[in-house]
Amino acid sequence: MLLYDSPVSGNCYKVRLLFAQLGIAYERQPVDVVDRSGRAELLGDLNPAQRVPTLVLDDGRSLAESGAILWYFGEGTRFVPADRYARAQVLQWMFFEQYDHEPAIAVARFWLGYSGRPEEFEPRRAERTAAGYRALDAMEGHLAEHDWLVGDAVTLADIALYAYTHVAAEGGFDLTRYPAIQQWLARVAAQPGHVTIDA
C-alpha cells in the first residue's frame, strides 16, 4: 500500500499510528502541506479533494479522509467495539474531532507553526483559540470520569483525538489546564506499538 502523507499532519498521523499498532506494512509518499501546487496531478485521480492522507490499496483502489481509513482498517480489530451502541459512540467522538476539534486546534497549529506567515492569520486566531478550548473542555469533562473516550479500552476515537490534542501546544493551547487530558495522553502513548508523530 502507498500512503500519500505529510509528516506534520495530525490527520496523516492517525493513519500511521493505527498502522503501527496493527503491524500493517505500507510505503509513504511525502506531500507538502503548504505548497499545494501539483496536487491535481498527484492526487486528482485518487482523491477529488486532493488532500492527505490518501491511501492506495494493494489492488489499486484509493481511500481518502482519515476517519474513513481508520474505520476501514480498524473494523474487526480491538479498536472498534463489538457493541453497536459503543461503535456509534466511537463515531460520535470521531465526528466531534472533525467538526469541533480539528478545525480549531489543527488550524491554529498550522497557522502558528507551519504556514510560514502566522501574522496574516493573527486577526482570526482568537476565534479559533476559543473554539479549541471549547473542544478541550468537552474532552476534559468526559475524561475526568473515564479512562478512555469509549468503554474500557483504547478505540479509534482515542487515536483520532490523540493526533492533534497531543500537539495542541504548537497552536498556542495550554494543556496544563487539563489534567484528565494529560493523563489520557499518557495512556494513549503507553499503548503497545505506539509511534510518535515524527516517526
Buried (B, 14 or more C-beta within 10 A) or exposed (E): BBBBBBBBBBBBBBBBBBBBBEEEEBEBEEBEBEEEEEBEEBBEEBBEEBBBBBBBEEEEEBBBBBBEBBBEBBEEEEBBBEEEEBBEBBBEBBEBBBEBBBBBBBBBBBBBBBBEEBEEBEEEBEEBBEBBBEBBEBBBEBBEEEBBBBBEEBBBBBBBBBBBBBBBEBBBBEBEEBEBBBEBBEBBEEBEEEEEBEE
